[in-house]
């Protein structure tokens, strides 16, 4: 038996997908991705191959074609139901057909069906998409090719029609290969390209280093997404790219008119940026589903996602300003909050919160994020305390669109900062939370530490909010503008804002346009202006049009969901029309290609083969509370193969086959049931009867017949949040020191501080200058230690050190210079007062 966690199918059928080849072209901050999937049927019967896989949530899928021998078939975009009917009709008549469609629950999941592949025949499927690269806090541009698809949890009653079925295997068992190469070009020199995966060395193509190629090293293990971080030598500059309309399209239409893509990077005055807000309501929402007990990365197996989140909450709570309000929610199948409503930040409330945080484990079951969000939004906002929401999740939810609709509905009352933890987190969810909530998104993957990324977002949250944002256009006479992007709701220092707009009318050859963004920052009116040539760029193809169309499609789709059941002016029809015109996929359309070449009809019944995708961590089995006769009412589709499905499964805490930390594991193997022989008689409860006897599951289980070989350490008996407190590993010296800081910003002089500094109490007491207050002495020592020994982690402690320095200044302490000198002598450092912020 294969020693792996997860759900494995009983029959070991050959997989017709042999390899995936990906070519990436990056031009400044826009990526074009061409993926080729190579299929071969080595069986003696015709096949239908179905592959469910992830794409970036903001990708504009714009080309789909199939190559069979010398014949190329280019797919068309059609209304989804029509495309499905055309596909089924083609297969039933013995023709070959190919269908690509987006999940109705989440825009980052696609299903590719390759129909009627005869014995011995090969087919190559090409899939193209374009996307913008997100700007990171360190000015890097992030590209992510999702190679991991963790099963998403679909809560009951969340809509949809049962969801997309996902066949998953552990990363080590993925039966096809991946090759990946990238070409990067920019007007500015490329300084470096980093990745969480093994890369061949960067190859520059010219002396100016403005063009380079890079390849993924052979043998990718599918244990992580393929992530590239691209750094240019000069800072990002505002740009505008005008792209000519297509000659074949009608003038006045989106594809027939020029489209401009404007990239703005606002620069705020240093005087404003150096100030930190002393107010705000900070609400932290932490995922405690079973999958959060997985290792945060492959190199640190002992550091789990939940333990890293606990450490991060410690830093966040210590860094909050006095006078603010806060609360902490956590969620799984249900949710909890530390306080009934947000409380004022004080030593008492901070200590109470930290005690509860230290007891949090990944033991709340599924990933139902909607209910806690609804509860947070139902709480009245506190006057003069702007609400800032921080969401920490590994993003394994299936009702993404419902969640984003809720955040957008409440966007006027808060800003949302989101963090995707681990490989395979949903980019549609994480980016969408921040986009709709006017905040900032971060992904913690590979060897990333969570703490510096989260503290960067806290710095954004503590910046003065930019309000009254407006965009105005100054264009030549006869040229009008139709903005395709939703209104800008948030601006952050150095972070890009994108605007797409359609330009209608004729302009003189040398004409210029101007776009102005006006806003108010800390009570001061400001503006950023960009002049640009209306002359179209020569080498962009239709990239800008497709990205503009994708932006408008997403806005219309969200508006259609908001107005569902009400008169909406034909929003769905508008989306379908725009999708068909632009050739960009939507939730209401699909790509369909049929091979209509003359030839013999393919004979015999088709055998379905589901192509597996890698998952990391938890195979989620859904333990619901419902009766046996309602077992099928949870929306779980029953199909012809044992497989994992959105909405079918959740909740067993399994990571890489290892037991959950601090909890004993129970090894379970179910009875060997052939699902095809027992379709009529096998009940859901019966399949798991042996499991119930072994582990005492009190809830009915909905799941298809399947063999299971897995370690199940933490089965959901209710909310066992009061069960076993996770065993804490030895604390990092930095976190040890930080944990001793008071809410006011100071440290107390006690043996715990001496130990954290690596000194005895006697050494610390003996070195203290006589006239200096003990708390002042302790705080100065802590600051010297942070600056002297943890400079490389400054992003993590900078805000709490600023709070400590502010407290010291408020004390008007005498002999501060003497105090710093004595502290340097004791700790073996040479820090100056100004470096310490004093």
Secondary structure as the mmCIF struct_conf table of DSSP 4:
data_model
#
loop_
_struct_conf.conf_type_id
_struct_conf.id
_struct_conf.beg_label_comp_id
_struct_conf.beg_label_asym_id
_struct_conf.beg_label_seq_id
_struct_conf.end_label_comp_id
_struct_conf.end_label_asym_id
_struct_conf.end_label_seq_id
BEND BEND1 UNK A 5 UNK A 6
STRN STRN1 UNK A 7 UNK A 7
BEND BEND2 UNK A 10 UNK A 11
HELX_LH_PP_P HELX_LH_PP_P1 UNK A 13 UNK A 15
BEND BEND3 UNK A 16 UNK A 16
STRN STRN2 UNK A 17 UNK A 27
TURN_TY1_P TURN_TY1_P1 UNK A 28 UNK A 29
STRN STRN3 UNK A 30 UNK A 40
BEND BEND4 UNK A 43 UNK A 45
STRN STRN4 UNK A 47 UNK A 54
TURN_TY1_P TURN_TY1_P2 UNK A 57 UNK A 58
STRN STRN5 UNK A 60 UNK A 68
TURN_TY1_P TURN_TY1_P3 UNK A 69 UNK A 70
STRN STRN6 UNK A 71 UNK A 74
STRN STRN7 UNK A 76 UNK A 79
HELX_RH_AL_P HELX_RH_AL_P1 UNK A 80 UNK A 92
TURN_TY1_P TURN_TY1_P4 UNK A 93 UNK A 94
STRN STRN8 UNK A 96 UNK A 102
BEND BEND5 UNK A 104 UNK A 105
TURN_TY1_P TURN_TY1_P5 UNK A 107 UNK A 108
STRN STRN9 UNK A 109 UNK A 117
TURN_TY1_P TURN_TY1_P6 UNK A 119 UNK A 120
STRN STRN10 UNK A 122 UNK A 132
HELX_LH_PP_P HELX_LH_PP_P2 UNK A 133 UNK A 133
STRN STRN11 UNK A 134 UNK A 135
HELX_LH_PP_P HELX_LH_PP_P3 UNK A 136 UNK A 136
TURN_TY1_P TURN_TY1_P7 UNK A 137 UNK A 138
BEND BEND6 UNK A 139 UNK A 139
HELX_LH_PP_P HELX_LH_PP_P4 UNK A 140 UNK A 140
STRN STRN12 UNK A 141 UNK A 145
STRN STRN13 UNK A 148 UNK A 148
HELX_LH_PP_P HELX_LH_PP_P5 UNK A 150 UNK A 152
STRN STRN14 UNK A 153 UNK A 153
TURN_TY1_P TURN_TY1_P8 UNK A 156 UNK A 157
BEND BEND7 UNK A 160 UNK A 162
STRN STRN15 UNK A 165 UNK A 166
STRN STRN16 UNK A 168 UNK A 170
HELX_RH_3T_P HELX_RH_3T_P1 UNK A 171 UNK A 173
BEND BEND8 UNK A 176 UNK A 176
STRN STRN17 UNK A 177 UNK A 185
BEND BEND9 UNK A 187 UNK A 188
STRN STRN18 UNK A 190 UNK A 195
BEND BEND10 UNK A 196 UNK A 197
STRN STRN19 UNK A 199 UNK A 199
HELX_LH_PP_P HELX_LH_PP_P6 UNK A 200 UNK A 202
STRN STRN20 UNK A 203 UNK A 204
BEND BEND11 UNK A 205 UNK A 206
TURN_TY1_P TURN_TY1_P9 UNK A 207 UNK A 208
STRN STRN21 UNK A 211 UNK A 215
STRN STRN22 UNK A 216 UNK A 216
HELX_LH_PP_P HELX_LH_PP_P7 UNK A 217 UNK A 217
BEND BEND12 UNK A 218 UNK A 218
BEND BEND13 UNK A 222 UNK A 224
STRN STRN23 UNK A 226 UNK A 232
BEND BEND14 UNK A 233 UNK A 234
HELX_LH_PP_P HELX_LH_PP_P8 UNK A 235 UNK A 236
STRN STRN24 UNK A 239 UNK A 243
HELX_LH_PP_P HELX_LH_PP_P9 UNK A 244 UNK A 246
TURN_TY1_P TURN_TY1_P10 UNK A 247 UNK A 248
BEND BEND15 UNK A 249 UNK A 249
HELX_LH_PP_P HELX_LH_PP_P10 UNK A 250 UNK A 250
TURN_TY1_P TURN_TY1_P11 UNK A 251 UNK A 252
BEND BEND16 UNK A 253 UNK A 253
TURN_TY1_P TURN_TY1_P12 UNK A 254 UNK A 256
BEND BEND17 UNK A 257 UNK A 257
STRN STRN25 UNK A 258 UNK A 265
HELX_RH_AL_P HELX_RH_AL_P2 UNK A 270 UNK A 273
TURN_TY1_P TURN_TY1_P13 UNK A 274 UNK A 274
BEND BEND18 UNK A 278 UNK A 278
STRN STRN26 UNK A 281 UNK A 287
BEND BEND19 UNK A 289 UNK A 289
HELX_RH_3T_P HELX_RH_3T_P2 UNK A 290 UNK A 293
BEND BEND20 UNK A 294 UNK A 294
STRN STRN27 UNK A 295 UNK A 297
TURN_TY1_P TURN_TY1_P14 UNK A 298 UNK A 299
STRN STRN28 UNK A 300 UNK A 304
HELX_RH_AL_P HELX_RH_AL_P3 UNK A 305 UNK A 319
BEND BEND21 UNK A 320 UNK A 320
HELX_LH_PP_P HELX_LH_PP_P11 UNK A 321 UNK A 321
TURN_TY1_P TURN_TY1_P15 UNK A 322 UNK A 323
STRN STRN29 UNK A 325 UNK A 331
BEND BEND22 UNK A 332 UNK A 334
STRN STRN30 UNK A 335 UNK A 337
BEND BEND23 UNK A 338 UNK A 341
STRN STRN31 UNK A 343 UNK A 344
HELX_RH_AL_P HELX_RH_AL_P4 UNK A 347 UNK A 358
TURN_TY1_P TURN_TY1_P16 UNK A 359 UNK A 359
BEND BEND24 UNK A 362 UNK A 362
BEND BEND25 UNK A 364 UNK A 364
BEND BEND26 UNK A 366 UNK A 366
HELX_RH_AL_P HELX_RH_AL_P5 UNK A 369 UNK A 378
BEND BEND27 UNK A 379 UNK A 379
HELX_LH_PP_P HELX_LH_PP_P12 UNK A 380 UNK A 382
TURN_TY1_P TURN_TY1_P17 UNK A 383 UNK A 384
STRN STRN32 UNK A 387 UNK A 393
STRN STRN33 UNK A 397 UNK A 397
BEND BEND28 UNK A 398 UNK A 398
HELX_RH_AL_P HELX_RH_AL_P6 UNK A 400 UNK A 409
TURN_TY1_P TURN_TY1_P18 UNK A 410 UNK A 410
HELX_RH_3T_P HELX_RH_3T_P3 UNK A 411 UNK A 413
STRN STRN34 UNK A 414 UNK A 421
BEND BEND29 UNK A 422 UNK A 422
TURN_TY1_P TURN_TY1_P19 UNK A 423 UNK A 424
HELX_RH_AL_P HELX_RH_AL_P7 UNK A 427 UNK A 436
TURN_TY1_P TURN_TY1_P20 UNK A 437 UNK A 438
BEND BEND30 UNK A 439 UNK A 439
STRN STRN35 UNK A 441 UNK A 444
TURN_TY1_P TURN_TY1_P21 UNK A 446 UNK A 447
HELX_RH_AL_P HELX_RH_AL_P8 UNK A 450 UNK A 462
BEND BEND31 UNK A 463 UNK A 463
HELX_LH_PP_P HELX_LH_PP_P13 UNK A 464 UNK A 465
STRN STRN36 UNK A 466 UNK A 474
TURN_TY1_P TURN_TY1_P22 UNK A 477 UNK A 478
STRN STRN37 UNK A 480 UNK A 483
BEND BEND32 UNK A 485 UNK A 485
HELX_LH_PP_P HELX_LH_PP_P14 UNK A 486 UNK A 488
TURN_TY1_P TURN_TY1_P23 UNK A 493 UNK A 494
STRN STRN38 UNK A 496 UNK A 504
BEND BEND33 UNK A 505 UNK A 505
TURN_TY1_P TURN_TY1_P24 UNK A 509 UNK A 510
STRN STRN39 UNK A 512 UNK A 521
TURN_TY1_P TURN_TY1_P25 UNK A 522 UNK A 523
STRN STRN40 UNK A 524 UNK A 533
BEND BEND34 UNK A 535 UNK A 535
HELX_LH_PP_P HELX_LH_PP_P15 UNK A 536 UNK A 537
BEND BEND35 UNK A 538 UNK A 539
TURN_TY1_P TURN_TY1_P26 UNK A 541 UNK A 542
HELX_RH_AL_P HELX_RH_AL_P9 UNK A 543 UNK A 562
TURN_TY1_P TURN_TY1_P27 UNK A 563 UNK A 565
BEND BEND36 UNK A 566 UNK A 566
BEND BEND37 UNK A 569 UNK A 570
HELX_RH_AL_P HELX_RH_AL_P10 UNK A 571 UNK A 582
TURN_TY1_P TURN_TY1_P28 UNK A 583 UNK A 583
TURN_TY1_P TURN_TY1_P29 UNK A 587 UNK A 588
STRN STRN41 UNK A 589 UNK A 595
BEND BEND38 UNK A 597 UNK A 598
HELX_LH_PP_P HELX_LH_PP_P16 UNK A 600 UNK A 603
BEND BEND39 UNK A 604 UNK A 604
HELX_LH_PP_P HELX_LH_PP_P17 UNK A 605 UNK A 606
STRN STRN42 UNK A 607 UNK A 611
HELX_LH_PP_P HELX_LH_PP_P18 UNK A 612 UNK A 612
STRN STRN43 UNK A 613 UNK A 615
BEND BEND40 UNK A 617 UNK A 617
STRN STRN44 UNK A 623 UNK A 623
HELX_RH_3T_P HELX_RH_3T_P4 UNK A 628 UNK A 634
BEND BEND41 UNK A 640 UNK A 641
STRN STRN45 UNK A 644 UNK A 645
TURN_TY1_P TURN_TY1_P30 UNK A 646 UNK A 648
STRN STRN46 UNK A 655 UNK A 655
TURN_TY1_P TURN_TY1_P31 UNK A 656 UNK A 657
STRN STRN47 UNK A 658 UNK A 658
HELX_LH_PP_P HELX_LH_PP_P19 UNK A 659 UNK A 660
TURN_TY1_P TURN_TY1_P32 UNK A 661 UNK A 662
BEND BEND42 UNK A 663 UNK A 663
STRN STRN48 UNK A 667 UNK A 669
TURN_TY1_P TURN_TY1_P33 UNK A 675 UNK A 677
TURN_TY1_P TURN_TY1_P34 UNK A 679 UNK A 681
HELX_RH_AL_P HELX_RH_AL_P11 UNK A 684 UNK A 687
TURN_TY1_P TURN_TY1_P35 UNK A 688 UNK A 688
HELX_RH_AL_P HELX_RH_AL_P12 UNK A 689 UNK A 695
BEND BEND43 UNK A 699 UNK A 699
STRN STRN49 UNK A 701 UNK A 701
BEND BEND44 UNK A 705 UNK A 705
STRN STRN50 UNK A 708 UNK A 708
STRN STRN51 UNK A 709 UNK A 711
BEND BEND45 UNK A 717 UNK A 718
HELX_RH_3T_P HELX_RH_3T_P5 UNK A 720 UNK A 722
BEND BEND46 UNK A 723 UNK A 723
HELX_LH_PP_P HELX_LH_PP_P20 UNK A 724 UNK A 732
HELX_RH_AL_P HELX_RH_AL_P13 UNK A 733 UNK A 739
TURN_TY1_P TURN_TY1_P36 UNK A 740 UNK A 740
TURN_TY1_P TURN_TY1_P37 UNK A 743 UNK A 744
BEND BEND47 UNK A 745 UNK A 745
BEND BEND48 UNK A 750 UNK A 750
HELX_RH_AL_P HELX_RH_AL_P14 UNK A 751 UNK A 756
TURN_TY1_P TURN_TY1_P38 UNK A 757 UNK A 758
HELX_RH_AL_P HELX_RH_AL_P15 UNK A 761 UNK A 767
BEND BEND49 UNK A 768 UNK A 768
TURN_TY1_P TURN_TY1_P39 UNK A 770 UNK A 771
BEND BEND50 UNK A 772 UNK A 772
HELX_RH_AL_P HELX_RH_AL_P16 UNK A 774 UNK A 789
HELX_RH_3T_P HELX_RH_3T_P6 UNK A 791 UNK A 793
HELX_RH_AL_P HELX_RH_AL_P17 UNK A 794 UNK A 810
TURN_TY1_P TURN_TY1_P40 UNK A 811 UNK A 812
TURN_TY1_P TURN_TY1_P41 UNK A 814 UNK A 815
HELX_RH_AL_P HELX_RH_AL_P18 UNK A 816 UNK A 827
TURN_TY1_P TURN_TY1_P42 UNK A 828 UNK A 828
TURN_TY1_P TURN_TY1_P43 UNK A 833 UNK A 837
#
